[in-house]
């Protein structure tokens, strides 16, 4: 009987999820910015903190990425093509 009880307790702990509050900290660092092919000064890195409530470590959506954005900006009737490359480094705490 003790063995069955012990095995049951072990199984409960083995299959229970470890859900807890976690924090995802992401730093967005602009790598480059060009305006009509001319390099521009990039802005300083920004950091965002997202609190995730009661999630498993594997289920937490906290991923690093790199993105390239292309858009058109208009200044006083003149249009410029802007290309920005931003690297997002994220860490799950």
N, C-alpha and C positions, 0 to 999 in steps of 0.2 A: 504494500500500500504506500509506503514511504517513497519507493522508487517511482511509482506512478505520479504521485504528488510532485516530486522533484522534477520529473520529466515535463509535467504540465507547466510548472513555473518557468523552466528553461525555455519551453516553446513560446510562452507568452512574451518573455523578454526578447526572444529571437525575432518574433513577428511583429512586435510593437514598433510603431514608427517613432523616430526621434524628431518630432516636430517642435520647433522652437522659433523664437523671434530672431531674425538675422538682419544684418545690415549690408547693403550693396553700395560700395563707394566707387564711383567712376570719375576719372579725370579725362576731360576732353582736351587734347592738345592739337591745335591747328598746325599742320605740317607745312602747307603752302597755300598761297592764294595768288591767283593771277587775274588781271583785268585786261581783257583783249590781248592776252599773251605777255603782259608786262608784270613781273613779280611785284607783289604788294607786301607791306608790313603785316605780319600776322599778329593776331591778338594773343594775350597771355592765356595759359591753360585755365580751365574752369573745373571745379569739382562739384559733383552732386552726390548726395547721400539719400538712398532710398531705404526705408524700413520695410522689411517683409515680415508679416505676422504669421506665426505657426506654419512654417514650411519645412519640408525636408531639404537637406543640403543639395541633393541631386535634383530636386524639383525647383529650386530657386532660379529665377531668370536673371542672372547676373553675368553677362557675357561681354568680353572685349570685342572690338570691331574697328574697322577702318572704313570710312565712307568718303566718296567723292560727290560733291554737289555742283551742278552746273545750273546757273540761272542768269537772267538778264536784269540789269538795273538801269533805270532811266534817270539821268541828271539833266535838268533843264532842257528836255527834248532830245538829248543825245543818249543813245542806248549803248551799254557796255555789256560784254559777255564776261561773267565772273565764274572761275572754277576754284573751288575750295576743297582741300583734302584735310580731313580731321581724323585723328587716331583716338579711339576711346579705350582706355585701359581700366578694367573693372576688377574689383576684388571683393570676395564675399567674406564678411567677418562673422 
